[in-house]
Amino acid sequence: MRNYMNTQTMIRRTLRRTLKASSAVLLAAAFHAPQAHADVQEASRLLKQGQLPQALESVDQALSQKPKDPQTRFIKGLILAEMGKAPEAITIFQKLTEEYPELPEPYNNLAVLYAQQRQYDKAKLALEMAIRTHPSYAVAHENLGDVYARMASQAYDKALQLDSNNTAAQNKLALLKELNSISNRSVYTAPRLPAAVAAVAPPATPAAATAPTATAAPAKVATAAAPAPDSSKADIGNALKGWANAWANKDMKAYFASYSKDFDPPGRQSRATWEKERTDRIAGKSTKIAVDVDIQSIERSSTDEATVRFRQNYRSGGLKASGNKTVVMSKRYGRWQIVREQMGR
């Protein structure tokens, strides 16, 4: 899998395993004090060179000055994962998903580590969350396919244990082995980016992987991360549709992740009051919800802000409502989130 972090995109050496880790820009260097930022840069350099104990020492020095800085914590998670300290890395990435639920990369890295431990159900759930927060995150879609393949291999193995003469299961298992063999013979290269990148850097190209057996655990540990920060109108539309899908699925975590941290709730409510009200009205419904958006226009006022006008169609139980809606969206941390909304034009 690929991951997400830094105004420098860290391209690490290839790990010869199955799933891909992601690489991305999480937060700008302005979050760091000068010395802390220097320590983070040094940790990144040492990580790329494989000098893991020294990298860990540098990142811990940075955390002593900025203990809550997400960029530094993310890098520490990468270092720990590379050192084989999966439980500690998992703890870091889990905490980041709680504090930054709008970012798919920590979910993606959790899935890598879970898959490495053959906890495919957990890996599957983590990847589904990554996709809900960023529907166009291709890495997570591909990794989810790999996890499904691992789960299928396990199921066919179990079928053959119960019935060794099951030729259908034998053929399917052989097909999966061949598919994995072909897939993992490909060698990918990662582009080198300039040392300083003003905007979010593009994702690293997937790195090499070796062919596992059909039941081998996918085990590529997380590298540094970056989602595909597509600022096109299609990406804005996908973000809005992801918001509507989260609403329809009563997925409150993904729903609230569609709103920026500085979203202005209507009626001068506090964010906490607004979230409770929305949770009661959405998750508290006993009937199914359907929400469709028919986008009428997307107007870009700058590279990182857009106004979207659309027709919102809502159905739940016997209630049907349709009306025009306008939202202002801003690109935060490489993806589009809602900062203001109102009914009408």
C-alpha positions as CSV (number, residue, x, y, z in Angstrom):
1,M,0.0,0.0,0.0
2,R,1.1,3.6,-0.3
3,N,0.8,6.3,2.5
4,Y,0.5,10.0,3.3
5,M,2.9,12.7,4.6
6,N,5.3,15.7,4.5
7,T,5.9,18.7,2.2
8,Q,8.6,16.4,0.9
9,T,7.2,13.2,-0.6
10,M,9.3,10.4,1.0
11,I,10.0,7.7,-1.6
12,R,11.4,4.7,0.3
13,R,13.1,1.7,-1.0
14,T,10.9,-1.1,-2.2
15,L,9.8,-3.8,0.3
16,R,9.3,-7.1,-1.4
17,R,5.9,-8.1,-0.1
18,T,2.3,-8.1,-1.3
19,L,0.1,-5.1,-0.5
20,K,1.1,-1.6,-1.4
21,A,1.7,1.1,1.2
22,S,0.7,4.7,0.5
23,S,2.8,7.9,0.3
24,A,1.4,11.4,0.8
25,V,1.6,14.9,2.2
26,L,-0.3,15.1,5.5
27,L,0.5,18.5,7.0
28,A,2.7,21.4,6.1
29,A,6.1,21.9,7.8
30,A,4.7,25.0,9.5
31,F,3.4,22.8,12.2
32,H,6.9,22.3,13.5
33,A,9.2,24.4,15.6
34,P,12.5,24.9,13.6
35,Q,14.5,22.3,15.5
36,A,11.6,19.8,15.5
37,H,11.2,20.2,11.8
38,A,14.9,19.6,11.3
39,D,14.5,16.4,13.4
40,V,11.6,15.3,11.2
41,Q,13.6,15.9,8.0
42,E,16.5,13.9,9.5
43,A,14.2,11.1,10.5
44,S,12.7,11.0,7.0
45,R,16.2,10.8,5.4
46,L,17.3,8.1,7.8
47,L,14.1,6.1,7.1
48,K,14.8,6.2,3.4
49,Q,18.3,5.0,4.0
50,G,17.1,2.1,6.1
51,Q,18.8,3.5,9.3
52,L,15.8,2.7,11.5
53,P,17.2,3.0,15.0
54,Q,18.7,6.4,14.1
55,A,15.4,7.5,12.4
56,L,13.4,6.5,15.5
57,E,15.8,8.5,17.7
58,S,15.3,11.6,15.5
59,V,11.5,11.3,15.4
60,D,11.4,10.8,19.2
61,Q,13.4,14.0,19.6
62,A,10.9,15.9,17.4
63,L,8.0,14.4,19.4
64,S,9.6,15.6,22.6
65,Q,8.9,19.2,21.3
66,K,5.7,18.5,19.5
67,P,4.1,15.4,21.0
68,K,0.8,15.8,19.3
69,D,2.1,16.7,15.8
70,P,0.3,14.3,13.3
71,Q,3.1,14.4,10.7
72,T,5.7,13.3,13.1
73,R,3.5,10.6,14.7
74,F,2.8,9.3,11.2
75,I,6.5,9.0,10.4
76,K,7.1,7.2,13.7
77,G,4.4,4.8,12.7
78,L,6.2,4.1,9.5
79,I,9.5,3.6,11.2
80,L,8.0,1.2,13.8
81,A,6.2,-0.8,11.0
82,E,9.5,-1.1,9.2
83,M,11.2,-2.3,12.3
84,G,8.6,-5.0,12.7
85,K,7.0,-3.4,15.7
86,A,3.5,-3.9,14.3
87,P,1.5,-3.5,17.6
88,E,3.1,-0.1,18.3
89,A,2.6,1.1,14.7
90,I,-1.0,0.0,14.8
91,T,-1.6,2.0,17.9
92,I,-0.3,5.1,16.2
93,F,-2.3,4.7,13.0
94,Q,-5.5,3.9,15.0
95,K,-5.1,7.1,17.0
96,L,-4.6,9.1,13.8
97,T,-7.8,7.6,12.3
98,E,-9.7,8.8,15.4
99,E,-8.2,12.3,15.3
100,Y,-8.2,12.7,11.4
101,P,-11.0,10.5,10.2
102,E,-11.0,12.4,6.8
103,L,-7.6,10.9,5.9
104,P,-7.6,7.5,4.1
105,E,-3.9,6.8,4.5
106,P,-3.9,5.8,8.2
107,Y,-6.7,3.4,7.4
108,N,-4.7,2.1,4.5
109,N,-1.6,1.5,6.6
110,L,-3.7,-0.2,9.3
111,A,-4.9,-2.6,6.6
112,V,-1.3,-3.3,5.6
113,L,-0.4,-4.2,9.1
114,Y,-3.5,-6.3,9.8
115,A,-3.0,-8.2,6.5
116,Q,0.6,-8.9,7.6
117,Q,-0.8,-10.5,10.7
118,R,-3.4,-12.4,8.5
119,Q,-6.2,-10.5,10.2
120,Y,-8.0,-10.1,6.9
121,D,-11.4,-9.1,8.3
122,K,-9.8,-6.2,10.1
123,A,-7.8,-5.3,7.0
124,K,-11.0,-5.3,4.9
125,L,-12.8,-3.0,7.3
126,A,-9.9,-0.6,7.4
127,L,-9.8,-0.4,3.6
128,E,-13.5,0.1,3.3
129,M,-13.2,3.1,5.7
130,A,-10.3,4.5,3.5
131,I,-12.6,4.2,0.5
132,R,-15.5,5.8,2.2
133,T,-13.5,8.8,3.2
134,H,-11.9,9.1,-0.3
135,P,-13.9,7.2,-2.9
136,S,-11.3,7.8,-5.7
137,Y,-8.4,6.5,-3.6
138,A,-7.2,3.8,-6.1
139,V,-4.6,2.3,-3.8
140,A,-7.2,1.3,-1.3
141,H,-9.4,-0.3,-4.0
142,E,-6.5,-2.3,-5.3
143,N,-5.5,-3.4,-1.8
144,L,-9.0,-4.4,-1.1
145,G,-8.9,-6.7,-4.1
146,D,-5.7,-8.2,-2.7
147,V,-7.3,-8.8,0.6
148,Y,-10.3,-10.5,-1.0
149,A,-7.8,-12.7,-2.9
150,R,-6.1,-13.7,0.3
151,M,-9.5,-14.4,2.0
152,A,-10.6,-16.5,-1.1
153,S,-7.4,-18.5,-0.9
154,Q,-8.1,-19.3,2.7
155,A,-11.6,-20.4,1.9
156,Y,-10.5,-22.7,-1.0
157,D,-7.8,-24.2,1.2
158,K,-10.4,-25.0,3.8
159,A,-12.7,-26.5,1.2
160,L,-9.9,-28.8,0.1
161,Q,-9.1,-29.8,3.7
162,L,-12.7,-30.9,4.0
163,D,-12.8,-32.5,0.5
164,S,-9.5,-33.1,-1.2
165,N,-11.3,-34.3,-4.3
166,N,-13.1,-31.0,-4.9
167,T,-11.7,-30.3,-8.3
168,A,-13.6,-26.9,-8.6
169,A,-11.8,-25.6,-5.5
170,Q,-8.5,-27.0,-6.8
171,N,-8.9,-25.2,-10.1
172,K,-9.9,-21.9,-8.4
173,L,-7.0,-22.1,-6.0
174,A,-4.6,-22.8,-8.9
175,L,-6.0,-19.8,-10.8
176,L,-5.5,-17.5,-7.7
177,K,-1.9,-18.7,-7.5
178,E,-1.3,-18.0,-11.1
179,L,-2.9,-14.6,-10.8
180,N,-0.7,-13.7,-7.8
181,S,2.4,-14.9,-9.6
182,I,1.7,-12.8,-12.7
183,S,0.7,-9.7,-10.7
184,N,3.7,-9.8,-8.5
185,R,6.3,-10.3,-11.2
186,S,5.7,-6.7,-12.2
187,V,8.3,-4.2,-11.0
188,Y,7.2,-0.6,-10.4
189,T,9.3,2.4,-9.9
190,A,8.6,5.4,-7.7
191,P,9.1,8.9,-9.1
192,R,11.5,11.2,-7.3
193,L,10.0,14.6,-6.5
194,P,11.7,17.9,-5.8
195,A,12.9,18.4,-2.2
196,A,10.3,21.1,-1.5
197,V,6.7,20.8,-2.8
198,A,4.4,23.7,-2.3
199,A,1.2,21.7,-2.7
200,V,0.2,18.2,-1.9
201,A,2.5,15.8,-3.8
202,P,1.2,13.2,-6.2
203,P,1.1,9.6,-5.0
204,A,4.1,7.4,-5.3
205,T,3.9,4.7,-8.0
206,P,3.4,1.2,-6.4
207,A,6.6,-0.5,-5.6
208,A,7.8,-4.0,-6.4
209,A,6.3,-7.1,-4.9
210,T,7.3,-10.8,-4.9
211,A,4.9,-13.6,-5.5
212,P,3.4,-15.1,-2.3
213,T,1.9,-18.5,-2.0
214,A,-1.9,-18.5,-2.2
215,T,-2.2,-18.5,1.6
216,A,0.8,-16.3,2.4
217,A,0.0,-13.2,4.4
218,P,0.0,-9.9,2.4
219,A,2.8,-8.1,4.2
220,K,4.1,-4.9,2.6
221,V,4.7,-2.5,5.4
222,A,3.5,1.1,5.1
223,T,5.7,3.6,3.4
224,A,5.2,7.4,3.4
225,A,1.9,8.4,2.1
226,A,-0.1,10.6,-0.4
227,P,-3.6,10.2,-1.8
228,A,-4.1,11.2,-5.4
229,P,-4.8,14.9,-4.7
230,D,-6.9,15.5,-7.8
231,S,-8.3,19.0,-7.8
232,S,-10.5,18.5,-10.8
233,K,-14.2,18.9,-10.9
234,A,-14.6,15.1,-11.0
235,D,-12.8,14.9,-7.7
236,I,-15.0,17.5,-6.2
237,G,-18.1,15.6,-7.4
238,N,-16.8,12.4,-6.0
239,A,-16.3,14.0,-2.6
240,L,-19.9,15.2,-2.6
241,K,-21.2,11.8,-3.7
242,G,-19.1,10.2,-0.9
243,W,-20.9,12.6,1.6
244,A,-24.3,11.5,0.2
245,N,-23.4,7.8,0.4
246,A,-22.2,8.2,4.0
247,W,-25.5,9.9,4.9
248,A,-27.6,7.2,3.1
249,N,-25.5,4.4,4.9
250,K,-25.9,6.2,8.3
251,D,-22.1,6.1,8.5
252,M,-21.7,9.0,10.9
253,K,-17.9,8.8,11.0
254,A,-17.5,9.2,7.2
255,Y,-20.4,11.7,7.1
256,F,-18.7,14.1,9.6
257,A,-15.4,13.5,7.9
258,S,-16.9,15.1,4.8
259,Y,-17.1,18.4,6.7
260,S,-13.9,20.4,7.5
261,K,-12.9,21.1,11.0
262,D,-13.9,24.8,10.6
263,F,-17.3,24.0,9.1
264,D,-19.9,26.6,10.2
265,P,-23.0,24.8,11.4
266,P,-26.3,26.4,10.6
267,G,-28.2,28.4,13.2
268,R,-25.1,29.4,15.1
269,Q,-25.0,26.0,16.7
270,S,-21.8,24.6,18.2
271,R,-20.2,21.8,16.3
272,A,-20.9,19.4,19.1
273,T,-24.6,20.3,19.2
274,W,-24.9,20.1,15.4
275,E,-23.2,16.7,15.3
276,K,-25.6,15.3,18.0
277,E,-28.6,16.7,16.2
278,R,-27.4,15.1,12.9
279,T,-26.6,11.8,14.6
280,D,-30.1,11.7,16.1
281,R,-31.8,12.5,12.8
282,I,-29.7,10.1,10.7
283,A,-28.4,7.2,12.8
284,G,-31.5,7.4,15.0
285,K,-33.9,6.6,12.1
286,S,-35.3,3.1,12.0
287,T,-36.1,3.3,8.3
288,K,-33.8,3.2,5.4
289,I,-32.4,6.4,3.9
290,A,-31.7,7.2,0.3
291,V,-29.9,10.4,-0.8
292,D,-29.2,11.3,-4.4
293,V,-27.3,14.3,-5.6
294,D,-27.8,15.7,-9.1
295,I,-24.9,18.2,-9.6
296,Q,-25.9,21.3,-11.6
297,S,-22.7,23.3,-11.5
298,I,-19.2,23.4,-9.9
299,E,-17.6,26.9,-9.9
300,R,-14.0,27.2,-8.8
301,S,-13.1,30.4,-7.0
302,S,-9.5,29.4,-6.5
303,T,-7.4,26.3,-6.7
304,D,-8.6,25.1,-3.3
305,E,-12.2,26.4,-3.1
306,A,-15.3,25.7,-5.1
307,T,-19.1,26.3,-4.9
308,V,-21.2,23.3,-5.8
309,R,-24.9,23.7,-6.7
310,F,-27.0,20.5,-6.9
311,R,-30.4,19.0,-6.6
312,Q,-30.8,17.0,-3.4
313,N,-33.3,14.1,-3.4
314,Y,-34.0,12.6,0.0
315,R,-36.2,9.6,0.8
316,S,-36.9,7.8,4.1
317,G,-40.0,5.8,4.9
318,G,-42.9,7.7,3.5
319,L,-41.0,11.0,3.4
320,K,-39.7,12.3,0.1
321,A,-38.1,15.7,-0.2
322,S,-36.3,17.4,-3.1
323,G,-34.7,20.8,-3.3
324,N,-31.8,22.8,-4.5
325,K,-28.7,23.1,-2.3
326,T,-25.4,24.9,-2.4
327,V,-22.2,24.0,-0.6
328,V,-18.9,25.7,-0.5
329,M,-16.1,23.1,-0.5
330,S,-12.4,23.6,0.3
331,K,-9.5,21.4,-0.4
332,R,-8.0,20.4,3.0
333,Y,-5.0,18.0,3.3
334,G,-5.4,17.0,-0.4
335,R,-9.2,16.3,-0.4
336,W,-12.4,18.3,-0.7
337,Q,-14.5,19.0,2.4
338,I,-17.6,21.0,3.0
339,V,-17.1,24.4,4.8
340,R,-20.6,25.9,4.3
341,E,-23.9,24.6,3.1
342,Q,-27.4,26.1,2.6
343,M,-30.6,25.1,0.9
344,G,-31.5,27.0,-2.3
345,R,-29.2,28.7,-4.7
